Amino acid sequence: VQLVESGGGLVQTGGSLRLSCAAFGSTPMGWYRQAPGKQRELVATLPSGGGSANYAHSVKGRFTISRDNTENTLSLQMNILQPEDTAVYYCNGRTASGTSKWGRGTQVTVSP
């Protein structure tokens, strides 16, 4: 079981990034982030069988989560990025038995 995030990097305030999560042996379910000195928090989740996405209040209207079921990938389009979005972003997935799995994360840094 493996979840591999990609697409992080350094961007200026107001810029955009697109994160991708490739899942092997599990179904990717959502994105979380952890800033230095803070707890990991939910960014966005998207049900695998259809249904509405769920977003953290702080990213609503700026971030969009989507999935490609044929490729078993989960993406996060992040627009109008702000310095407070700086964090390590993690993909979370679930195995067929319901076990939660995490990727290693990808760093997103937004400069003022």
Residue pairs with C-beta under 8 A, 6 or more apart in sequence:
1 24
1 25
1 26
1 93
1 95
1 99
1 101
2 23
2 24
2 25
2 103
3 21
3 22
3 23
3 24
3 26
3 28
3 91
3 92
3 93
3 101
3 102
3 103
4 21
4 22
4 23
4 24
4 91
4 103
4 104
5 19
5 20
5 21
5 89
5 90
5 91
5 103
5 104
5 105
5 106
6 19
6 20
6 21
6 22
6 106
7 17
7 18
7 19
7 20
7 106
8 17
8 19
8 89
8 106
8 107
8 108
9 17
9 107
9 108
9 109
10 109
10 110
10 111
11 17
11 81
11 108
11 109
11 110
11 111
12 110
12 111
13 81
13 82
13 83
13 110
13 111
13 112
14 80
14 81
15 81
15 110
16 77
16 78
16 79
16 80
16 81
17 78
17 81
17 108
18 75
18 76
18 77
18 78
19 31
19 75
19 76
19 78
19 89
19 91
19 106
19 108
20 73
20 74
20 75
20 76
21 28
21 31
21 73
21 74
21 75
21 76
21 91
21 93
21 103
22 71
22 72
22 73
23 72
23 73
23 74
23 91
23 93
24 72
25 95
26 93
26 94
26 95
26 96
26 99
26 101
27 48
27 72
27 93
27 94
27 95
28 67
28 72
28 73
28 74
28 91
28 92
28 93
29 45
29 46
29 47
29 48
29 74
29 92
29 93
29 94
30 42
30 43
30 44
30 45
30 46
30 54
30 65
30 74
30 91
30 92
31 42
31 43
31 44
31 45
31 65
31 74
31 76
31 89
31 90
31 91
31 92
32 40
32 41
32 42
32 43
32 89
32 90
32 92
33 40
33 41
33 43
33 85
33 87
33 88
33 89
33 90
33 108
34 40
34 41
34 87
34 88
34 90
34 105
35 84
35 86
35 87
35 88
38 87
40 90
41 56
42 54
42 56
43 55
43 56
43 59
43 63
43 76
43 89
44 53
44 54
44 55
44 56
44 59
44 63
44 65
44 76
45 53
45 54
45 65
45 92
46 53
46 54
46 65
46 66
46 67
46 74
48 67
48 69
53 64
53 65
55 63
55 65
58 84
59 78
59 85
62 78
62 79
62 80
62 81
63 76
63 77
63 78
63 79
64 76
64 77
64 79
65 74
65 75
65 76
65 77
66 74
66 75
66 77
67 73
67 74
67 75
68 75
74 91
76 89
78 85
78 108
81 108
81 110
82 110
83 110
83 111
83 112
84 110
85 108
85 110
86 108
86 109
86 110
87 108
88 105
88 106
88 107
88 108
89 105
89 106
89 107
89 108
90 102
90 103
90 104
90 105
91 102
91 103
92 100
92 101
92 102
92 103
93 100
93 101
93 102
93 103
94 100
94 101
95 101
